[in-house]
Amino acid sequence: MRPEDLLHPAPGGLYCPVGDFFIDPTRAVPRALITHGHSDHARAGHGHVLATRETLDLMAIRYGENFAGGTQAIAYGESVEIAGVRVTAHPAGHVLGSAQFALSWRGCTIVASGDYKDAYDPTCVTFEPVRCHVFISEATFGLPVFRHPLAAAETAKLMNSLHVFPERAHIVGAYSLGKAQRVMALLRAAGHDAPIYIHGALEKISAYYQQRGIPLGDLRPVKTAPKAEFAGAVVIAPPTSITDIWSRKFPEPVAAFASGWMRVRARARQRGIELPLVISDHADWDGLTGAITATGCAEVWVTHGAEDALVHWAMTRQLRAKPLHMVGYGEEEEAAPPPPPEAAP
């Protein structure tokens, strides 16, 4: 059989015709497997959603309890049968609850990894390479120039700035789901035990992380804190907030942004970022190529990002490879998610 008989691109996303389900579909479908809770992968309105417990909970927080017609939780290492296709969830290391899905049918195994990283992250389970015939990889940072530094080293830059500028608030732009909580955990690991002030968009998600046993320390809403408390404090907010009117309430703010894109100095300058922090929840070039190698796959499909470079690398390693030219994936929108549409029947 051809792998494409088991899984292939379709207008709504990656489609499994045997099991009649989609993986991270870009529009409402009757049955969806969701790899993680970011809005470019997890959309509301599906008839039935299979995902980890954490991803389902995070979708409910972001879209409302009725974000889908029905849901089913799957744990890491657990398998379910869908019309003869065995689906197994494995850690992706991207954010809390993120999963890879291994699809096995008639002797062929395809792993759809969603977004992933192999770097250590105290807020989620570490990426697990899964042996397979076909590995489907993202390529957000799929160029050799992208080699992320250690997150602890970037956190040390923030700690040093707090020491040098004790009178200034440090506003760190970080995506609301995953990156913000990782920055909090990294600061705690670096010895920062002062209160961390958070934008309202982070409150419910951060509280959920703590409910799941991930310690983030003393978090305080910006909206209820006296202005005098912000001097020398860390404030974490969605990236869209750090340079708008919202930020003017803080004393001489230092604008920081935690993202793999801060490796590109032009991006930092365009955003008016004074303290770029190269902290990414996506694998860098070495992480991508290392993950592919570790799967032992014979074929690589690349979903989004710098597809051509990763395909070329795979082919130089005698692997079959192709770009899937998927659309609708990439950096998560930081605006509030839209109201959930009616669930599909």
Secondary structure as GFF3:
##gff-version 3
##sequence-region A 1 345
A	DSSP	three_ten_helix	3	5	.	.	.	ID=ss1
A	DSSP	beta_strand	8	10	.	.	.	ID=ss2
A	DSSP	beta_strand	13	16	.	.	.	ID=ss3
A	DSSP	beta_strand	21	23	.	.	.	ID=ss4
A	DSSP	beta_strand	31	33	.	.	.	ID=ss5
A	DSSP	beta_strand	48	51	.	.	.	ID=ss6
A	DSSP	alpha_helix	53	63	.	.	.	ID=ss7
A	DSSP	beta_strand	70	73	.	.	.	ID=ss8
A	DSSP	beta_strand	79	82	.	.	.	ID=ss9
A	DSSP	beta_strand	85	91	.	.	.	ID=ss10
A	DSSP	beta_strand	99	105	.	.	.	ID=ss11
A	DSSP	beta_strand	108	112	.	.	.	ID=ss12
A	DSSP	beta_strand	134	139	.	.	.	ID=ss13
A	DSSP	alpha_helix	151	164	.	.	.	ID=ss14
A	DSSP	beta_strand	170	173	.	.	.	ID=ss15
A	DSSP	alpha_helix	179	189	.	.	.	ID=ss16
A	DSSP	beta_strand	196	198	.	.	.	ID=ss17
A	DSSP	three_ten_helix	200	202	.	.	.	ID=ss18
A	DSSP	alpha_helix	203	211	.	.	.	ID=ss19
A	DSSP	beta_strand	219	221	.	.	.	ID=ss20
A	DSSP	three_ten_helix	222	224	.	.	.	ID=ss21
A	DSSP	three_ten_helix	227	230	.	.	.	ID=ss22
A	DSSP	beta_strand	234	237	.	.	.	ID=ss23
A	DSSP	three_ten_helix	239	241	.	.	.	ID=ss24
A	DSSP	three_ten_helix	245	249	.	.	.	ID=ss25
A	DSSP	beta_strand	254	258	.	.	.	ID=ss26
A	DSSP	three_ten_helix	260	263	.	.	.	ID=ss27
A	DSSP	alpha_helix	265	270	.	.	.	ID=ss28
A	DSSP	beta_strand	275	277	.	.	.	ID=ss29
A	DSSP	alpha_helix	285	295	.	.	.	ID=ss30
A	DSSP	beta_strand	299	305	.	.	.	ID=ss31
A	DSSP	alpha_helix	307	316	.	.	.	ID=ss32
A	DSSP	beta_strand	320	323	.	.	.	ID=ss33
###
